[in-house]
């Protein structure tokens, strides 16, 4: 049996370039420094047009079905969305509407979001946690919110955001493997 963690990372942004994807990749990179992972990345900017008008799962293209199966069998889900009209994007929700309601039971989920300003930071607690609470997933205690000011030319330039990412990764590692000390804390 492999000790590799099956991580599925979902970027809810419907455009490119996107700060949400930059944040998501930073979280994945931090996690990969701590644990052996196998990554399945889902970018709604790429796959969204394939399922935007689909109403039933059996009508989905094979590639989107494969993405759903990856979500439903993940050891860890990282879900990130930009704030759009005070919530996650509609296409992000539409993707999760196809996920079986019991598939994420007790699956750890690291939540992340991006927005224009800090005033949108509550999206994690007011929108994302309830969504994954419906699935009875285990939303990890430390989520990461990033504002537009944390980036320059789609690169993270805020030391505070980098610290929040590090804290979230350490918290995720401890949640996944309570007896393992994260590399940054082990010294």
C-alpha positions as CSV (number, residue, x, y, z in Angstrom):
1,X,0.0,0.0,0.0
2,X,1.3,3.4,-1.0
3,X,1.9,6.2,1.5
4,X,1.4,8.7,-1.3
5,X,-1.5,11.1,-0.6
6,X,-4.1,11.5,-3.4
7,X,-4.6,15.2,-3.5
8,X,-7.3,16.8,-5.7
9,X,-7.0,20.6,-6.1
10,X,-9.9,22.5,-7.6
11,X,-9.6,26.0,-8.9
12,X,-13.0,27.6,-9.2
13,X,-11.8,30.5,-11.4
14,X,-13.4,30.7,-14.8
15,X,-10.6,32.8,-16.4
16,X,-6.9,32.8,-16.9
17,X,-4.6,34.1,-15.6
18,X,-6.0,33.8,-12.1
19,X,-4.7,34.6,-8.6
20,X,-6.9,31.7,-7.3
21,X,-4.8,29.2,-9.3
22,X,-1.6,30.8,-8.1
23,X,-2.8,30.5,-4.5
24,X,-3.9,26.9,-5.1
25,X,-0.5,25.9,-6.6
26,X,1.3,27.5,-3.7
27,X,-0.7,25.4,-1.2
28,X,0.0,22.3,-3.3
29,X,3.7,23.1,-3.4
30,X,3.9,23.6,0.3
31,X,2.1,20.3,0.9
32,X,4.4,18.5,-1.5
33,X,7.4,19.7,0.5
34,X,5.9,18.0,3.6
35,X,4.4,14.8,2.2
36,X,4.5,12.6,-0.9
37,X,1.5,13.5,-3.0
38,X,-0.1,12.5,-6.2
39,X,-1.9,15.6,-7.6
40,X,-5.0,15.8,-9.7
41,X,-5.6,19.5,-10.7
42,X,-9.0,20.6,-11.9
43,X,-9.2,24.1,-13.5
44,X,-12.7,25.2,-14.2
45,X,-11.4,27.7,-16.7
46,X,-10.4,24.6,-18.8
47,X,-13.1,22.0,-18.0
48,X,-16.1,24.4,-17.3
49,X,-17.3,24.7,-20.8
50,X,-17.5,20.9,-21.0
51,X,-20.2,20.7,-18.3
52,X,-21.7,24.2,-17.9
53,X,-25.0,23.2,-19.5
54,X,-25.1,19.6,-18.4
55,X,-27.9,18.8,-15.9
56,X,-27.4,15.1,-15.2
57,X,-24.2,13.3,-14.3
58,X,-24.8,10.5,-16.8
59,X,-24.6,13.2,-19.6
60,X,-21.1,14.4,-18.6
61,X,-18.2,14.0,-20.9
62,X,-15.7,11.3,-19.9
63,X,-13.0,13.8,-18.8
64,X,-15.4,15.5,-16.4
65,X,-16.6,12.2,-15.0
66,X,-12.9,11.3,-14.4
67,X,-12.5,14.6,-12.5
68,X,-15.5,13.8,-10.4
69,X,-14.2,10.3,-9.6
70,X,-10.9,11.9,-8.6
71,X,-12.8,14.2,-6.2
72,X,-14.8,11.4,-4.8
73,X,-11.7,9.2,-4.1
74,X,-9.3,11.9,-2.9
75,X,-7.4,11.6,0.4
76,X,-7.3,15.4,0.6
77,X,-9.3,18.0,-1.3
78,X,-8.0,21.5,-1.8
79,X,-10.9,23.8,-2.9
80,X,-10.3,27.3,-4.0
81,X,-12.5,29.9,-5.6
82,X,-12.5,33.6,-6.3
83,X,-15.2,35.6,-4.7
84,X,-17.9,36.4,-7.2
85,X,-21.0,38.3,-5.9
86,X,-20.2,37.4,-2.3
87,X,-19.8,33.7,-2.9
88,X,-17.9,31.1,-4.9
89,X,-18.4,30.9,-8.6
90,X,-21.5,29.3,-10.0
91,X,-19.5,26.9,-12.0
92,X,-17.6,25.8,-8.9
93,X,-20.9,25.0,-7.2
94,X,-22.2,23.3,-10.4
95,X,-19.2,21.0,-10.4
96,X,-19.9,20.0,-6.7
97,X,-23.6,19.5,-7.5
98,X,-22.5,16.4,-9.5
99,X,-20.5,15.0,-6.6
100,X,-22.3,12.2,-4.7
101,X,-23.6,13.5,-1.4
102,X,-21.8,10.8,0.6
103,X,-18.5,10.7,-1.3
104,X,-16.7,13.3,0.7
105,X,-17.8,12.0,4.1
106,X,-14.8,12.6,6.5
107,X,-12.5,13.7,3.7
108,X,-10.2,16.5,4.8
109,X,-10.7,19.7,2.8
110,X,-8.3,22.7,2.8
111,X,-10.3,25.8,1.9
112,X,-8.9,28.8,0.0
113,X,-10.3,31.9,-1.7
114,X,-9.3,35.1,-3.4
115,X,-11.0,38.4,-3.7
116,X,-10.5,42.0,-4.5
117,X,-10.1,43.1,-0.9
118,X,-10.0,41.8,2.7
119,X,-13.7,42.5,3.1
120,X,-14.4,39.3,1.2
121,X,-12.4,37.1,3.6
122,X,-15.4,35.6,5.3
123,X,-16.2,33.6,2.2
124,X,-14.3,30.7,3.7
125,X,-16.5,30.5,6.8
126,X,-19.8,31.8,5.4
127,X,-19.8,30.0,2.0
128,X,-17.2,27.3,1.6
129,X,-17.5,25.6,5.0
130,X,-21.3,25.2,4.8
131,X,-20.9,23.7,1.3
132,X,-18.5,21.1,2.4
133,X,-20.4,20.7,5.7
134,X,-23.3,19.4,3.6
135,X,-21.0,16.7,2.3
136,X,-19.9,15.9,5.9
137,X,-16.3,16.6,4.8
138,X,-13.8,17.6,7.4
139,X,-13.1,21.3,6.6
140,X,-9.6,21.9,8.0
141,X,-9.5,24.6,10.7
142,X,-7.0,26.9,8.8
143,X,-8.2,28.2,5.5
144,X,-6.4,30.8,3.3
145,X,-7.8,33.9,1.9
146,X,-5.8,36.2,-0.4
147,X,-6.7,39.7,-1.5
148,X,-5.6,41.4,-4.8
149,X,-3.0,43.4,-2.8
150,X,-1.2,40.1,-1.9
151,X,-0.1,39.6,-5.6
152,X,1.9,41.5,-8.1
153,X,1.6,40.4,-11.8
154,X,0.0,37.1,-10.6
155,X,2.8,36.3,-8.2
156,X,2.5,36.1,-4.5
157,X,4.4,39.1,-3.0
158,X,2.9,39.4,0.4
159,X,5.0,37.9,3.3
160,X,1.8,37.7,5.3
161,X,0.1,35.5,2.7
162,X,3.1,33.3,2.5
163,X,3.0,32.9,6.3
164,X,-0.8,32.0,6.0
165,X,0.0,29.4,3.4
166,X,2.7,27.9,5.5
167,X,0.4,27.8,8.6
168,X,-2.4,26.2,6.6
169,X,0.0,23.5,5.2
170,X,1.3,22.8,8.6
171,X,-2.2,22.5,10.0
172,X,-3.2,20.2,7.1
173,X,-0.2,17.9,7.7
174,X,-0.9,17.7,11.4
175,X,-4.6,16.9,10.6
176,X,-3.7,14.2,8.1
177,X,-0.9,12.7,10.2
178,X,-1.2,13.8,13.8
179,X,2.0,12.0,14.8
180,X,4.2,13.6,12.1
181,X,5.9,16.9,12.7
182,X,5.9,19.3,9.7
183,X,9.4,19.9,8.4
184,X,9.3,23.6,9.4
185,X,8.5,22.7,13.0
186,X,10.8,19.6,13.3
187,X,14.0,21.6,13.8
